[in-house]
Amino acid sequence: MKITYLFSSFFLTIILLQGCGGGGGDGGGSTLSNIPVYTGATTEARVDTTNSEDLSTAAGSGALQAVVADAASVFAARPVPSLEAKLLEIAPRISQWIIPGDNAYAAKITDVSTGLCDAGGSAIADTNDAETVGTFIFTDCAMSDGVGGVMVLNGTVDYTAAADLSSLSMVFRVTVSYVGESEFINMTIACSGSSCTVTSDFFGLDDRVYRITGISLSGNPTSGFYISATIYDPDHGYVTMTTSSPITFGCPTGVPGTGVVVLNGAVSTLATISFGSCSAYTVTIDGVGYLFNW
């Protein structure tokens, strides 16, 4: 394999995205078994009174995840970017080693530590002969971030690339450590042409594993965030969520403090969720309001 600047337009698009997904999880431990993997329902959910409480938790979890994993850290005014954002920044470095068709007789196992782990550790590439499918295996791979920091990766990145370089998919299942924080991330970046999407699995407010994709985010912590995304609930399936009033976060438990979210589900079903305090919220379906406690 050789270093080359493939897919730069793909990842420039990603880095400029207003929001991106990232995996959640607790900060303790370092085993990859703690990485969230969504195995729940994948069909569209019908929104009704029997599942509105669960879907409200999904919406609150998804909104928080969208903000925490925001790639454009200027929106969240964070002095230190999120780990998901930092991971997206180094994704182009990994993609530089993917060269489909570079050598029909390329070795399947290649040590790429020197090129990727500039601050120590190892990275091994295990690919097919054409290098269109492969896995990067990271062991304490330390990468300098160019601004005095070091990110350490443990885990795997699986990729699939078109032979003509027109598309690329990278699946990150890694533990990321950076400036004293550690997080388990399960994130997929899929690019075709110059268009990219980010999908992530994460632990929600109730510690269940959710999936979020198609995130659009704007706003700031003071006035609130406008968010739209598709959120997958493990028991009920997916719904689309859109804020009609910006969501703010200031509750000690991480739940939304204020804001209104509209959920749209199968057969034109919908619910409006009004977050009004740190302890309760109201779900309105067919004109009837239902009060739930967190």
N, C-alpha and C positions, 0 to 999 in steps of 0.2 A: 504494500500500500504506500501511497505518497500523499503528502499534504497538498490540498488544492482548495480553492474557494468556491465549492459547489454550494448551491442552495442559499447563497447570500441574500437574494431577494426574498426567499421564503422567510428567513429568520429576521430580516429587517421588518417584514410585515408583522411578525409575532411580537417583536420588541416594541413596536409602535402601537400594538393593540391597546385599547383602553382597559381591558380586563383580561384575565386569563385564569384558568383553573389550576388548582394545585391540591395535592393530597393533604388531609389533615392528620391528626393523631397526637398522642401525648408526647411530651418532650423527654420522657424517661426511657432508658434502655436503648438498645441499638440493633435488635434482631430484626431481620427483614420480614419475619412472620407477622410483625405489627403493621406492615404496610396495608392500608385499606384496599380491598378488592371487592368491587360491586358484583354480586351474584344474584341480585334480586330481579323483580319483574321488569320487563322491557317493553310491554305494551302500553298504550295510552290509557291513563286512568280516567274513570268517570268520577267527577266531583260531586259528592252528595253528603248528607248529614252523617252517614256511617263512617266516612273516612276523613272528614274535614279537619278533625283535630290532628290526625297523623300528617296530612298534607300541609297543614299550617306549620308544623314542626319542620317539615321538609323545606318549606319556603323560608322560614327563619334561618335554618341552617344554611341553605343555599345563598341567601343574601349575605350572611356573615362570611361565608367562604369566598364569595365573589370579591368582597372588599379586602379580606386578608390576603388573598392571592393576587391582588391587583398588580399587573405588570408595570403600569405607569405609576410608579410610587408617588409622583407629584400629587396625584389625586388624594391619596391618603396622608400626604404631608409627613411621611415617615422619615426620620433621620437615617434609618437603616432599611433598605428594601427587604421585602419578604423573601423567604427562602425559595419560593416558587419563582419569583422574579429573577433572583440570582441564577437559578437553574436555567431559566430561559436564556439568560445572557451568555451562558457557556455552551448552550446547545450547538451553536454554529461551529465551535471548536471540534466537537465530536463529529459533526457532519462532514468536516473537511477530510476525514479519513475514509469516507464512503465513496468509492470510485467504481461503479459498475462497469465491467468490461475492460478495466485497466490492464488486467493480465489474466488470460484464460487459464493460466496454470498457477494462479496465486495460491500461496500457502493458506490453509484453512485457519491455522492458529498463528497470530501475529502479535508480538509484543509492541504496543504503541505507547508504553509508559513515558518514554522520553518526550514524545510530542504532546501528550495530554497532561501528564502529572508533573508539571514543572516544579512543584514544591515537595515532591516525594510520593511514595506509594506506587501502585501499579495499575495498568489498564491492559487487558488482553482482548484482542478482537478475534472472534470465532465466526468465520464466514463461509458461504458456499464459494465454489471456484469463480463464479462470475461476480461475486461480491454484491449481489443484489439483495441478499438476505443474510443477516448476521446478528451477532450479539456482542456487545462490549461488556466485559466483566471488570468492575472496579473494586479494588481492595485498598482502602485508605488512600485513594487517589486525591492528592492535594493540588488544587489549581489556584494560582494567584489570580485575583480579580482585577488587577491593574490599578487599584487605588489603595494598595497596602493591606488588603485582606486576603484570606485564604479560605477557599471552600473545599471541604473534604467529602468525597463520594464513596459510598459502599453499596454494591448491588449491581443491577444489570440494566442495560439499555438495548432493547431489541429493535431492529430496524428492517424495513422493507423498502426498496427503491426500484423504480422503473429503470429498465435498461437504457432508455433514452434520457434519463435524468429529469423526466417531466413531473414526477411525483415522489414523495418521500413520506414515510410514516415512522415515527420514533416513539417507542413505549418506554417510559422511565419508571422503573421500580427500584428506587434507591433511597438510602438514608442520606440526607444532606445535613452537614454540620457547618455552621458559619457564625462567626462572632458570638460564640457562647450559646447558640441555639442549635437544636437538632430536631429534624422532622422527617417523618416517613412519607414519601411522595409516590403516588401512582398516577402518572400523567401521560397522556398521549398527544403528540403534536402531529397533525396530518396536513400535508401541504400538496397542492396541485397547482401548477403554474405559480402565480404570486399570491395565491389565496391560501390561508392557513386557518385551521380550527384547532382549539385546545379542549380536550375533555379530561376531567379528573374525577377520581373516586376519593371520598374523604369521610371522616368520622363526623357525624352531625351532633347537634346539641344533646341528643338522647343516646349518643355513642353507637347508633346504628350507622352502617355504611351507606352513603348516598353517592349519586353520580350527578355531575353538572356539566353542561356543554352549552355552546352558543351564547356565551356571556357578552353583554354590552353594559358598560359601567361609566357613569359620569357623576360629578358632584364632588363634595368634600365633607370632612367630618363635622364642620360647623353647620352648614345648611342641609346636610343629608345627601344620600346617594340615590340616584335613579338607576335601577337595575332591571335588565331583562335577561332571561335565560331559560333553558329547559332543565328541569330538575327531576331526577328519577328517585322515587320512593321504593324501598326494597319490597314492600308488601303490596303496593297498589299500582306501580308503574309510573309513567312520566306525565307531567303537566308543564305547561308554559307559565312562567310567572313574569309579571310586569308591574312596576311600581307606578301608582297613580298619584302618590304623594311621597316625597323622599323619605328614605329610611335613615334613622340615626341610631347609633350604638353608644351606649353609655352605662348600660346595666352591668353589674359585677359578674353576672352569670353568662354574659355574651349574647343574650337574646336582644332583639330589636327593642328600642325604647319607644320610638314613634315611627309613624309612616303607614302607608296603605299599599297592600299588594293585591293584585287581581290574578287569580288562578284560572286558567282555561284548560278544560279536559275534554274527554271524548263526548261525542254527540252533543256538542255545543253547551256542555255543562260548565258552570263557573261559580266561583265564590270570591267574595271580597274579604280580606283579612285586615282589620284595623288594629295596629299595635299602639296601645295607649299608655302602657306603664311597664315596669320591669316584672310585674307579677301576673298580668292577665292580658288577654286580647279578645277581640270579638270577630266572629266569622258570620258573614251574612250570606244566606242562600235563599233565593226566591223571595227576597224581601224580609226574611225572618232572621233576627240576630241571635247568635248563640255565644255565650260567654265561657271562655276556658281559662284556666289557670296554668301557668308554666310549672 
